Structures are given as C-alpha cells and as structure tokens.
Amino acid sequence: MDNVLNCSGHDLKIPNIVDSEGVYLFDENGKQYMDLESGVWCTALGHKNSRINKVINSQIKSIMHAGFCYSSEILDEAAKAILSITDLPGGKCVFLCSGSEAIEILRQISRHVMGRTRTLVLHDAYLGSYSAVINRNEDWHIFDWRKCETCPKQNECDPGCDKLQSIPGDITEFLLEPGSASGFVRFPPRAMIRNMVDIVRNNNGKVIANEVTTGTGRTGKWFGYQHYDMEPDMISIGKGIGNGYPVSVAVLSSALVKELEEKPFKYSQSHQNDPLGAAVVREVIQVIDDDNLVSEAEKKGKYFLSQLNRLVDNKIVLGVRGKGLMFAVDLVNEQLGDEVFDELIEQGFIVCNRGSLFRIDPPLTISDEEFGKFIDAFCAILASKKNFLS
Ligand SMILES: Cc1ncc(COP(=O)(O)O)c(C=O)c1O
C-alpha cells in the first residue's frame, strides 16, 4: 500500500482482502473476518450479494453511465421504488454517489427556495465530509440535546422550554439525523423532535431527514424518521441503498417539487442520475422487500440487544443500546476499547471502535448463529479482561 494515501483517520488493519461473502471478508491467507461494521454501514445485504451482483452485471451490458441529456427508464423505476418506501407520493429523486453529496444538494435546494441560510442541527449529528457541514461556525444553530436525554419531562417536552425557545426564527432547514451513528448511537426523544419540527415549520422552514446511516431498514423501519411523529420535506439516503456500490439518493416531497417548478434550481455533477446506480437501488429495495428484512431487522435487533445486554457488568462494560440492527457498547475507557478491538480483529471479528465505544452494525442478512459466534467471542475476550481495572 506504498502508493495509497490513507487519510480516513483510521489505521489500516487488514491490508489485503481478496474475497468476501455475506457477513465475511477473507484475507490473502484465507483468514476470515466477520464484518459487523458492514463496510462502514454500506453492505446492508452482505458482501458479494448475488442478486445485487447479478443486476450490476446485467445493467453494465446495456448502459452504465450516459450524461445530463440522456436518461433511461431504470431511473424512473428506482425513483418510484424510493418514493413508495418513503411515503412521499408525487415527489422526485436525484441519484448521486455519496451520502455527503445527497446532503449537500438538499441543503442547496432548501437555501435556494427559502432565500435564507441558517441550518438547525443536533449537536452530535454527522452530516458528511464537505467543509460546508464540517465547519459549523456561521449559519448554523447547533442544538445540544444532552440534557433533554435525561430530562424528567422528556415525554411531554414543553415547547416553552428555554432550549427550544432559543431556536432562531430564520431556520432554513432542520437537518435531522434521526439516530446518530457517529454521535454514539443515540436516538433523540420523540416529543423533542416533534417540537423542533413544529418550531421550524411555524417559521416556514423545511425538514431534511438524513437517513444515510439510519435508512434502508437499519433501525427496524425503512427509515429512522418513521420512528418519529413527523414527515420530512426532503430525505438523504446513502450507504446501504447501494450495498457497497457508490450511489445515494436525494428525495424531495411533491410540495417542494412544485416550489422548484416556480423557482428552477441547477446542480450538475457528472454522475448525477446514472443508470447503474439506479439499477442497484431498485434491486436493493426489492431484495429487502422480498426477504422481509425490515421487520427481520426489528425482530433480530431485539434479540441481539438482549444478547449484548449479557455483557453489561457496570465495571468494564457500562452499557449497551440500539434500535433495529444498530448497536453501541460502552466500555469503561479507551485503553480497554483499543485492547478489545485488537483482540476481536485477531480472532476474526470487525466492529467499529471509537475509543471506549463500539458500534455494531451487521448486515440485515446476518443469521442468529453468526451473531451468536460474535457474542461468544466478545464475552470470552471481556471475561479475560475482568481484572483490567485492578
Ligand atoms: C450520518 C451520516 N451522514 C452522512 C454521511 C456521509 O456519507 P458518505 O460518507 O457516503 O458521504 C455519513 C458517513 O459516515 C454519516 O454517518
């Protein structure tokens, strides 16, 4: 890897993966690794999924990429499939390549129709890698909801509370991540979100649901916002919708589409509305539907969470949480986190490690038996660390 710059901020752990299948990756020595991070939450249907690969093979035989003025029916078919699962009839979709791009275009659209620029966002939301979302200095209202998480009145959530009242009246859009992946797998309270949406909408602002990690069935519903009492005006979808192929979707409600008819908007990017990405999106939705993977994610999620709960000892494992197949495990400190992470890799298990926090996002297709193997290995490693603190 002498000529490849790794600037992801993560150390390279397995330098040469030569094959994959379902939940497994294989290195050049034939060692297998169970991928419980689903390739940074992308391979929702598992690696080398035969139906997705078949669609890719068949689509490249006709048309992979065309250009702005040349389209293909597959795009409309994929858009219809997306609109049916997002409950936004009459809406429209733009197909792009990454979650960051889907968020970028939607922010540009809302700024364009609203003629104003301030974005409301939860403090722990990760929205992408563009500087426009990393540098949240100007034109942002960052809503720190840490106290709301433990607020005794969480279920009622008083709209007159100082925190909610501090939201400015000129919000262009509320960019909601309905279950923060990078923010340690926390799910904001329903009543708080309802109030935030009302405040923004009462001032004519828009709501964008960022479903890059919480979409595509991950949380036991098609989309994370469906756990909340609200409907977004726009939705960004990425990662799992391509099962590893780089495609994302920016979805607009029919009302917004009408606004754009009156105020035309331009955004051109070479890989906008590519037929190959659209074919993948349509098939990912079809596979999830055919195999009931959304309800399976809910059912398996409850079972797996109960298995993960076995690890909690209030000493080295402080807690676990999750929704659907999106889990977090809190270890007592970063040093233990790093040690356990390395041992898991050594034993052939990949999780996402951020200091003392482990995130576990297996493919929706994982079996109880496969997850059971991971739990057994995780338990054994943690048991060997029982005296870590003494
Ligand atoms: C919540 C969330 N939104 C957006 C993104 C950006 O997606 P991408 O990396 O595909 O640009 C990420 C990436 O991890 C994410 O976790």
PDBQT file of the ligand as one rigid body, heavy atoms in Angstrom, charges set to zero:
ROOT
HETATM    1  C1  LIG A 401     -24.970  10.097   9.469  1.00  0.00    +0.000 C 
HETATM    2  C2  LIG A 401     -24.120  10.245   8.252  1.00  0.00    +0.000 A 
HETATM    3  N1  LIG A 401     -24.498  11.117   7.305  1.00  0.00    +0.000 NA
HETATM    4  C3  LIG A 401     -23.774  11.305   6.188  1.00  0.00    +0.000 A 
HETATM    5  C4  LIG A 401     -22.612  10.617   5.980  1.00  0.00    +0.000 A 
HETATM    6  C5  LIG A 401     -21.811  10.865   4.734  1.00  0.00    +0.000 C 
HETATM    7  O1  LIG A 401     -21.946   9.794   3.843  1.00  0.00    +0.000 OA
HETATM    8  P1  LIG A 401     -20.779   9.479   2.793  1.00  0.00    +0.000 P 
HETATM    9  O2  LIG A 401     -19.605   9.006   3.567  1.00  0.00    +0.000 OA
HETATM   10  O3  LIG A 401     -21.385   8.429   1.905  1.00  0.00    +0.000 OA
HETATM   11  O4  LIG A 401     -20.519  10.725   2.056  1.00  0.00    +0.000 OA
HETATM   12  C6  LIG A 401     -22.173   9.701   6.934  1.00  0.00    +0.000 A 
HETATM   13  C7  LIG A 401     -20.914   8.941   6.746  1.00  0.00    +0.000 C 
HETATM   14  O5  LIG A 401     -20.462   8.195   7.579  1.00  0.00    +0.000 OA
HETATM   15  C8  LIG A 401     -22.945   9.517   8.113  1.00  0.00    +0.000 A 
HETATM   16  O6  LIG A 401     -22.568   8.665   9.082  1.00  0.00    +0.000 OA
ENDROOT
TORSDOF 0
